[in-house]
Amino acid sequence: MKKSSKLAKAIARTVLDHPFFATLLLRMQLHEDRDIKTACTDGKQIRYNPDFIDPLSVDQTVFVLAHLVMHVAHFHPLRRSARDRGRFNKAGDYAINGILRDAGLSLLPGALYHKSFENLAAEQIYDRLPNGSGDGDGEGGENDIDDIDDPGGCGGFEDAKDEYGKPLSKAERQRQEAEMTVAIQQAAQAAKAQGKLPGSLARLVNELVHPVLDWREILRSFIDHTARHDYSWNQPNRRHIADGIYLPSFRSNGLKPLVLAIDTSGSITQRELNQFQAELNDILYSYPATVHIVYCDSDISETRTVTPDQYPVDLKFMGCGGTDLCPPFDWAVKNVPEAGCIIYLTDLKGDSPETDPGIPTLWVSTTRDRDLPERYQPRFGKIALLE
């Protein structure tokens, strides 16, 4: 169907001024649809009501197109699952509108935006939104729009479907996510070549290549990688004994010693330490191992060795001086050469070793690696963000 002249001009403007959005936009089909109030996408196509587009300026139309493209780039049509449709659409708007604003686009007057939601995924924002409506505040706000497919009035998204109109299988969702990841990387390369890749979009691409996963899952899988484990009735699961329920515990007999380094420079709060300690002890109940604890700021202040008989591990809170992340690695190489891994709780705002010590390393960080200056980016190991 023939596009409106306003839409054609907006597409041309997007191609000239915003190559990242244009590269993704040109992969999608555009169709007129007067049965919807504004515009929407399912990841493959964009449907729009010309009565919504025509009154907009060209710049506003560019924003709408980029807004829809960003829903797709964030995989929103693929990831709603059982979440409330209207609330997830709202969360999706909050997740992308700040990025669009940083990219130099002018938000529609009623676009949903709040500074507190910047750099958060729609799934995280969804959990923070109150049940029901009425959460629009900050810059922009709530429109008088009841359509659950577009509560922000800038263009919404709907669940992706297969060619028969049925929900996608898990395998097909994963395939489409993989395809879109490649497309996003290509769009970033095209924009970067023209010198038109805003920092917020560069971070989006970086997170796709190096996704921030749940730190608990990373910690468990990291320890599990070096452990031989099985269920054992000889040592029942301690969690359920008090209730008179005896279940086998998940035990390991093959875990090498662990080195646990704690940044005591004052950057780790008591709350963060408690959170980390609780999760670590939960894991060590299942994977008993000797743990060598190393406290360090600019130098090592204390070391301690804990055996399985001494669990739970009790970590100290100490706020001290500067930060040097190197000493615990030198100590581990010298004192625990058979260490299975090093787990380092830190904000990463200090110098780390230039060379890999040869011991698997997990940085449990209170700072996103994308927010760190390049000089503080670790040269080895995995990073798990402690949130």
TAVENNOR-V474456 format. One line per field, one symbol per residue. ss: DSSP state (h for helix, s for strand, l for the rest). psi: psi as a letter, one per 20 degrees, with the letter a starting at -180 (. if undefined). burial: 1 if it has 16 or more other ideal C-beta (glycine too) atoms within 10 Angstrom, else 0. A space follows every 50 residues. Layout:
ss->???
psi->???
burial->???
This chain:
ss->llllhhhhhhhhhhhhhlhhhhhhhlllssssllllllssslllsssslh hhhllllhhhhhhhhhhhhhhhhllhhhllllllhhhhhhhhhhhhhhhh hhlllllllllsllhhhllllhhhhhhhlllllllllllsllllllllll lllllsslllslllllsllhhhhhhhhhhhhhhhhhhhhhhhhlllllhh hhhhhhhhhllllshhhhhhhhhhllllsssssssslhhhhllllllsss sslllllssssssllllllhhhhhhhhhhhhhhhhhllllssssssllls sssssslhhhlllllllllllllsllhhhhhhhhhlllllssssssllll slllllllllssssslllhhhllhhhlllllssssll
psi->qpqqhggghhgghggghmhghgghgiiqqpppojiqheqrqjhhrpqqoh hgghiqrgghhgggghgghhgghjkhiijgcjqpgghhgghgghhhhhgh ghjjqpqqhjqopphijqjqrhhghghiqqpaakjpabpaaprlpioiim iijjpaqrpqraijjqqqrghhghghggghgghghghggghhhjklnqhh hhhgghhhhmqorphggggghghhhjqprrqpihnqohhighjjpoqqqo qpjkprqqpoppokiiiprhghgggggggghhgihhmpqppopoppeirp hqqqpprhijqqpoqqopoccapoigghgggghhhmhjphrppoorjjmr prqhqpijpppoooqjpphijqqhhjpqirrqpppo.
burial->00110110011011001111111110010100000111111110011110 01100101011111111111111111111100000111111111111111 10101011011111001001111011001000001100010110101011 11111111110000000100001001000110010011011000011101 10111001000100110111011101100000000010000000000011 11001111111111101100011011101100111111111111111101 10000100000000100100001111111011100100111111111111 0110001011111111101101000101011111110
